[in-house]
Amino acid sequence: MNAKGTAIRRHVIQALSALALLALLVWGFRPVPRLVDVEPVVRGPLAVTLEAEGRTRVVERYRISAPVDGQLRRLELEVGDSVQAGQVIAILDAQVSPVLDRRSQERAGARLASAESELAATRAAVTAAEASASLARVELERIERLAKPGMVSRTQLDQARAESLGREAELDAARFRVQSAERDRLAAQAELKYAGELAPGEQGRLELTAPVDGVVLKRESESARVVRAGDVILELGDPGALEIEVDVLSADAVRLAVGRRVWIERWGEPTPLEGRITRIEPVAFTKVSALGVEEQRVWVIVALTTRRAEWARLGDGYRVNARFVLWEAEDVLQVPTSSLFRHGEGWALFCAVDEHARLTPVELGHRGALQTELRGGLEIGTAVIVHPDRELADGTRVQISD
């Protein structure tokens, strides 16, 4: 091979090496495709819901309270025990009379002595009043005899009659004072006699009965104790008649309406229960959130429409999760809510087309937690990128993760 051929061959090899090096450089600096997750545009049922925590409660609760002050006997009923209407559920005894110490005894004795002295004085007053009344009657009879022949004036006769009536009234008043003094003496004697004792026999016994059939939901105490009028002793109710109370933000409460469907979830079984809103209370209350923020919340009452046999193990005060259905339809074109983001005045998402992300504006309808109604911009089956990050842009190379 001559020198000219050798030179040409060397130049060809150098050119090929340069091209290979250039190709390696281009390959090395080429942007690495971003791994993305995609989901297809689908058509199917869609529901817009609102979730909130709630708890079960018995529809009709009966609080049995003490009608009078008394000594409550030990309760025999346990929480969960069944009772029948008219059954005795608690017994009240009359309160024990207070025990008197030495000073109280002396005071009670002094009151008794004072009552006896007052009684003696009133009896003496009665004797004096009887004498005055008798004298007034005799004088009236004498004046009446003299008045017949006209020996005394009409005025003297009227004065005698008035005097007789006055003395009779004083006698009646004296007798009433005797009765009052006798009662005061009896009260003073009883204070000393029955100190530290119960009322005799069954006179101080009061039985409280169940107003309806049900079970014991709560009892305030177990052992015997002194109760005051109005103190709650037991709570009764029927756990077979439950409803659910849910507190929601006042801004969410205005989106609800009586009769709307509610799904009860996380109650202990995977199958949700169905219910309906029966009442939205018109008055809100203030509640401090876990973050220390004051919120205005509203109680929403839900009635269970699922058969009793399916939630028989639910009881009073159980915690549940309520998902209120605000809107629903059976055949809706929809995309994952996690794929959407604000773009200008509207909404957009990224589609995965030929290993590239393509920015696509879309027109939305009802928005749910997981899926959103799509009213225009895409067709069924189009792969959209979910959870796009901030660095993803139109034309970026992407690789769909397995």
C-alpha positions as CSV (number, residue, x, y, z in Angstrom):
1,M,0.0,0.0,0.0
2,N,1.4,3.4,-1.0
3,A,1.8,6.3,1.3
4,K,-1.2,8.1,-0.2
5,G,-3.6,5.2,0.6
6,T,-2.3,5.0,4.1
7,A,-2.9,8.7,4.7
8,I,-6.5,8.4,3.4
9,R,-7.1,5.5,5.7
10,R,-5.8,7.3,8.7
11,H,-8.0,10.3,8.0
12,V,-11.1,8.1,7.7
13,I,-10.3,6.4,11.0
14,Q,-9.9,9.8,12.7
15,A,-13.2,11.1,11.2
16,L,-15.0,8.1,12.4
17,S,-13.5,8.4,15.8
18,A,-14.6,12.0,16.0
19,L,-18.1,11.2,14.9
20,A,-18.3,8.4,17.6
21,L,-17.0,10.8,20.2
22,L,-19.5,13.4,19.1
23,A,-22.3,10.8,19.3
24,L,-21.3,9.8,22.8
25,L,-21.2,13.5,23.9
26,V,-24.7,14.1,22.4
27,W,-26.0,10.9,24.1
28,G,-24.4,11.8,27.4
29,F,-25.9,15.3,27.5
30,R,-29.3,14.3,26.3
31,P,-32.0,15.1,29.0
32,V,-32.9,12.1,31.1
33,P,-36.7,11.3,30.8
34,R,-38.7,11.9,34.0
35,L,-40.5,9.0,35.6
36,V,-44.2,9.7,35.8
37,D,-47.4,8.0,36.8
38,V,-50.3,8.0,34.4
39,E,-54.0,7.2,34.6
40,P,-56.5,7.1,31.7
41,V,-59.5,9.3,31.1
42,V,-62.5,7.1,31.9
43,R,-66.3,7.3,31.8
44,G,-68.4,6.0,34.7
45,P,-70.3,6.9,37.9
46,L,-69.1,10.0,39.8
47,A,-70.1,11.4,43.2
48,V,-69.1,14.6,44.9
49,T,-69.0,14.0,48.6
50,L,-68.2,15.8,51.9
51,E,-66.6,13.8,54.7
52,A,-66.9,14.5,58.5
53,E,-66.6,12.5,61.7
54,G,-69.7,11.7,63.8
55,R,-71.0,9.4,66.5
56,T,-74.0,7.3,67.1
57,R,-76.6,8.1,69.7
58,V,-79.9,6.6,70.9
59,V,-82.9,8.5,69.3
60,E,-85.0,8.6,72.5
61,R,-83.1,8.9,75.8
62,Y,-84.8,8.9,79.2
63,R,-83.0,10.4,82.2
64,I,-84.4,9.2,85.5
65,S,-83.9,11.8,88.2
66,A,-84.7,12.1,91.8
67,P,-88.1,13.9,92.3
68,V,-87.2,14.8,96.0
69,D,-84.2,14.8,98.3
70,G,-83.5,11.4,99.7
71,Q,-81.2,8.4,100.3
72,L,-80.7,6.4,97.2
73,R,-80.3,2.6,97.7
74,R,-77.5,0.7,96.0
75,L,-78.4,0.1,92.3
76,E,-78.8,-3.5,91.2
77,L,-79.0,-2.8,87.5
78,E,-75.8,-2.8,85.3
79,V,-75.2,-0.8,82.1
80,G,-76.7,-2.9,79.3
81,D,-79.4,-4.6,81.4
82,S,-82.8,-4.7,79.9
83,V,-85.8,-3.2,81.8
84,Q,-89.6,-3.3,81.2
85,A,-91.9,-0.4,81.5
86,G,-93.2,-0.1,85.0
87,Q,-90.2,-2.1,86.5
88,V,-88.7,-0.7,89.7
89,I,-85.3,0.6,88.8
90,A,-84.3,2.6,91.9
91,I,-85.6,3.1,95.5
92,L,-85.3,6.3,97.5
93,D,-85.6,6.4,101.3
94,A,-86.3,9.4,103.4
95,Q,-83.2,11.2,104.5
96,V,-81.7,10.4,107.9
97,S,-82.4,13.1,110.4
98,P,-79.2,15.0,111.3
99,V,-77.3,13.8,114.4
100,L,-77.2,16.5,117.1
101,D,-73.9,17.3,118.8
102,R,-73.8,18.6,122.4
103,R,-74.4,22.2,121.5
104,S,-77.2,21.4,119.1
105,Q,-78.8,19.2,121.8
106,E,-78.7,22.1,124.2
107,R,-80.3,24.4,121.7
108,A,-83.0,21.8,120.9
109,G,-83.7,21.4,124.6
110,A,-84.0,25.2,125.0
111,R,-86.4,25.4,122.1
112,L,-88.5,22.6,123.6
113,A,-88.6,24.4,127.0
114,S,-89.5,27.7,125.3
115,A,-92.3,25.9,123.4
116,E,-93.7,24.5,126.6
117,S,-93.6,27.8,128.3
118,E,-95.3,29.4,125.3
119,L,-98.0,26.7,125.4
120,A,-98.6,27.3,129.1
121,A,-98.9,31.1,128.5
122,T,-101.3,30.6,125.6
123,R,-103.5,28.3,127.7
124,A,-103.6,30.9,130.5
125,A,-104.5,33.5,127.9
126,V,-107.4,31.2,126.8
127,T,-108.6,31.0,130.4
128,A,-108.6,34.8,130.7
129,A,-110.3,35.1,127.4
130,E,-113.0,32.7,128.4
131,A,-113.7,34.7,131.6
132,S,-113.9,37.9,129.6
133,A,-116.2,36.4,127.0
134,S,-118.4,34.9,129.7
135,L,-118.7,38.3,131.5
136,A,-119.5,40.0,128.2
137,R,-122.3,37.5,127.4
138,V,-123.8,38.0,130.9
139,E,-123.7,41.8,130.4
140,L,-125.2,41.5,127.0
141,E,-128.1,39.4,128.3
142,R,-128.8,42.0,131.1
143,I,-128.7,44.9,128.7
144,E,-131.1,43.1,126.3
145,R,-133.6,42.5,129.2
146,L,-133.4,46.2,130.2
147,A,-133.8,47.3,126.5
148,K,-137.2,45.6,126.1
149,P,-139.1,48.1,128.5
150,G,-136.9,50.9,127.2
151,M,-134.8,51.3,130.3
152,V,-131.5,51.6,128.3
153,S,-130.7,53.3,125.1
154,R,-130.2,51.6,121.7
155,T,-126.5,52.8,121.8
156,Q,-125.8,50.9,125.1
157,L,-127.3,47.8,123.6
158,D,-125.1,48.0,120.5
159,Q,-122.0,48.6,122.6
160,A,-122.8,45.5,124.7
161,R,-123.2,43.4,121.6
162,A,-120.0,44.7,120.1
163,E,-118.2,44.0,123.4
164,S,-119.5,40.4,123.5
165,L,-118.4,39.8,119.9
166,G,-115.0,41.2,120.5
167,R,-114.5,39.0,123.6
168,E,-115.6,35.9,121.6
169,A,-113.0,36.8,118.8
170,E,-110.3,37.2,121.4
171,L,-111.2,33.8,122.8
172,D,-111.0,32.1,119.3
173,A,-107.6,33.8,118.7
174,A,-106.3,32.6,122.1
175,R,-107.4,29.0,121.2
176,F,-105.6,29.2,117.8
177,R,-102.4,30.3,119.6
178,V,-102.7,27.3,121.8
179,Q,-102.8,25.0,118.8
180,S,-99.8,26.7,117.3
181,A,-97.8,26.4,120.5
182,E,-98.7,22.7,120.7
183,R,-97.3,22.2,117.2
184,D,-94.1,24.1,118.0
185,R,-93.7,21.8,121.1
186,L,-94.2,18.7,119.0
187,A,-91.6,19.9,116.5
188,A,-89.1,20.6,119.2
189,Q,-89.8,17.1,120.7
190,A,-89.3,15.4,117.3
191,E,-86.0,17.2,116.8
192,L,-84.7,15.6,119.9
193,K,-86.5,12.3,119.6
194,Y,-85.6,11.3,116.0
195,A,-82.1,12.7,115.6
196,G,-80.1,10.3,113.4
197,E,-83.1,8.1,112.6
198,L,-84.9,7.1,109.4
199,A,-88.7,7.5,108.9
200,P,-90.5,4.5,110.5
201,G,-91.6,1.6,108.3
202,E,-92.4,2.2,104.6
203,Q,-93.5,5.8,105.1
204,G,-90.2,7.1,103.8
205,R,-89.9,4.8,100.7
206,L,-90.2,6.0,97.2
207,E,-89.9,3.6,94.2
208,L,-88.8,4.9,90.8
209,T,-90.0,2.9,87.8
210,A,-89.0,2.7,84.1
211,P,-91.2,4.8,81.8
212,V,-90.5,2.6,78.7
213,D,-89.0,-0.7,77.7
214,G,-85.2,-0.4,77.0
215,V,-81.8,-1.0,78.4
216,V,-79.6,0.9,80.9
217,L,-77.3,3.2,79.0
218,K,-75.7,5.0,81.9
219,R,-75.8,5.1,85.7
220,E,-74.4,7.9,87.7
221,S,-73.4,5.8,90.7
222,E,-73.5,2.3,92.0
223,S,-73.4,2.5,95.7
224,A,-76.0,4.1,98.0
225,R,-75.8,7.9,98.3
226,V,-77.7,11.0,99.2
227,V,-79.3,12.6,96.2
228,R,-81.0,16.0,95.7
229,A,-84.1,16.7,93.8
230,G,-83.2,16.7,90.1
231,D,-80.0,14.6,90.4
232,V,-79.8,12.1,87.5
233,I,-79.7,8.5,88.6
234,L,-80.0,6.4,85.4
235,E,-80.3,6.8,81.7
236,L,-82.5,4.5,79.7
237,G,-83.0,4.0,75.9
238,D,-83.3,1.6,73.1
239,P,-80.0,0.9,71.3
240,G,-81.9,-0.6,68.4
241,A,-83.1,2.9,67.4
242,L,-79.9,4.7,66.6
243,E,-79.2,7.9,64.7
244,I,-75.9,9.6,63.9
245,E,-74.9,13.2,64.9
246,V,-72.2,14.8,62.8
247,D,-70.7,18.3,63.3
248,V,-69.7,20.0,60.1
249,L,-68.4,23.5,59.3
250,S,-71.2,26.0,58.9
251,A,-69.9,26.8,55.4
252,D,-70.4,23.1,54.5
253,A,-73.7,22.8,56.3
254,V,-75.3,25.2,53.8
255,R,-74.4,22.8,51.0
256,L,-76.4,20.0,52.6
257,A,-80.1,19.4,52.5
258,V,-82.6,17.2,54.4
259,G,-83.1,13.9,52.5
260,R,-79.7,13.7,50.9
261,R,-77.9,10.3,51.0
262,V,-75.1,9.6,53.4
263,W,-72.6,6.8,53.5
264,I,-71.4,5.7,56.9
265,E,-67.9,4.3,56.8
266,R,-65.2,3.2,59.2
267,W,-67.7,1.9,61.7
268,G,-66.0,-1.5,62.1
269,E,-66.9,-3.3,58.9
270,P,-65.6,-2.7,55.3
271,T,-69.2,-2.4,53.9
272,P,-70.5,1.1,54.3
273,L,-74.0,1.7,55.8
274,E,-76.5,4.0,54.1
275,G,-78.4,6.8,55.7
276,R,-80.4,10.0,55.0
277,I,-80.2,13.5,56.5
278,T,-83.2,14.0,58.7
279,R,-82.3,17.4,60.3
280,I,-79.8,20.2,60.0
281,E,-79.9,22.3,63.2
282,P,-80.4,26.0,62.5
283,V,-78.0,27.1,65.3
284,A,-74.2,26.8,65.0
285,F,-71.8,26.5,67.9
286,T,-68.1,27.4,68.4
287,K,-65.5,24.7,68.6
288,V,-61.8,25.0,68.9
289,S,-59.9,22.8,66.4
290,A,-56.7,20.8,67.2
291,L,-54.7,23.7,65.8
292,G,-56.4,26.2,68.2
293,V,-58.6,27.8,65.6
294,E,-62.2,28.7,66.5
295,E,-64.7,27.2,64.1
296,Q,-68.4,27.6,63.7
297,R,-69.9,24.2,63.4
298,V,-73.4,22.8,62.9
299,W,-75.0,19.5,64.1
300,V,-76.4,17.4,61.2
301,I,-78.6,14.4,62.2
302,V,-78.5,11.2,60.0
303,A,-81.0,8.3,60.2
304,L,-79.8,4.9,59.2
305,T,-81.7,3.3,56.3
306,T,-79.7,0.1,56.2
307,R,-81.4,-3.0,57.8
308,R,-80.9,-3.2,61.6
309,A,-79.4,-6.7,61.2
310,E,-76.4,-5.3,59.4
311,W,-75.3,-2.9,62.1
312,A,-76.7,-4.7,65.2
313,R,-73.3,-4.5,66.9
314,L,-73.3,-0.7,66.9
315,G,-74.0,1.0,70.2
316,D,-74.6,4.4,71.7
317,G,-71.7,6.8,71.3
318,Y,-69.7,4.8,68.7
319,R,-67.4,6.8,66.4
320,V,-68.1,6.7,62.6
321,N,-67.2,8.6,59.5
322,A,-70.0,10.2,57.4
323,R,-69.6,10.8,53.7
324,F,-72.4,13.2,52.5
325,V,-73.3,12.9,48.8
326,L,-73.6,16.4,47.4
327,W,-74.0,15.4,43.7
328,E,-73.8,12.2,41.7
329,A,-74.3,10.9,38.2
330,E,-74.0,7.4,36.6
331,D,-72.2,8.2,33.3
332,V,-69.6,11.0,33.5
333,L,-66.3,11.6,31.6
334,Q,-63.7,12.1,34.4
335,V,-60.0,12.5,35.1
336,P,-58.0,12.1,38.3
337,T,-58.3,15.2,40.5
338,S,-54.6,14.8,41.3
339,S,-53.7,15.5,37.6
340,L,-55.2,19.0,37.6
341,F,-53.6,22.4,38.2
342,R,-54.4,26.0,37.7
343,H,-53.3,27.4,34.3
344,G,-54.1,31.1,33.6
345,E,-57.8,31.6,34.1
346,G,-58.7,28.0,33.8
347,W,-57.4,24.5,34.5
348,A,-54.9,22.2,32.7
349,L,-53.1,18.9,32.9
350,F,-50.3,17.0,31.2
351,C,-50.9,14.2,28.8
352,A,-48.3,11.5,28.0
353,V,-47.9,11.6,24.2
354,D,-45.0,9.8,22.4
355,E,-42.9,9.9,25.5
356,H,-43.4,13.6,26.0
357,A,-45.5,15.7,28.3
358,R,-48.1,17.8,26.5
359,L,-49.8,20.7,28.3
360,T,-53.5,20.4,27.7
361,P,-56.2,23.0,28.8
362,V,-59.4,21.3,30.0
363,E,-62.9,22.3,30.9
364,L,-64.1,20.9,34.2
365,G,-67.4,20.3,35.9
366,H,-68.1,18.9,39.4
367,R,-65.0,18.2,41.4
368,G,-64.7,15.2,43.7
369,A,-61.9,14.2,46.1
370,L,-60.4,11.6,43.7
371,Q,-62.1,12.2,40.3
372,T,-63.3,15.3,38.6
373,E,-65.9,15.7,35.8
374,L,-64.4,16.6,32.4
375,R,-66.6,18.6,30.1
376,G,-64.1,19.1,27.2
377,G,-60.5,18.8,26.0
378,L,-59.8,15.0,26.1
379,E,-61.1,11.7,24.9
380,I,-61.7,8.4,26.7
381,G,-58.5,6.4,27.2
382,T,-56.1,9.4,27.0
383,A,-53.2,8.9,29.5
384,V,-52.9,11.9,31.8
385,I,-50.0,12.4,34.3
386,V,-51.0,12.4,37.9
387,H,-49.2,14.3,40.6
388,P,-47.1,16.5,38.2
389,D,-44.2,18.3,39.8
390,R,-43.2,21.9,39.3
391,E,-40.3,21.1,37.0
392,L,-42.5,19.3,34.5
393,A,-43.2,21.5,31.4
394,D,-44.7,21.2,27.9
395,G,-42.4,19.0,25.8
396,T,-40.5,17.4,28.6
397,R,-39.4,13.8,27.9
398,V,-41.2,11.4,30.2
399,Q,-41.0,7.7,31.0
400,I,-44.1,5.9,32.4
401,S,-43.2,4.0,35.5
402,D,-44.2,0.4,35.8
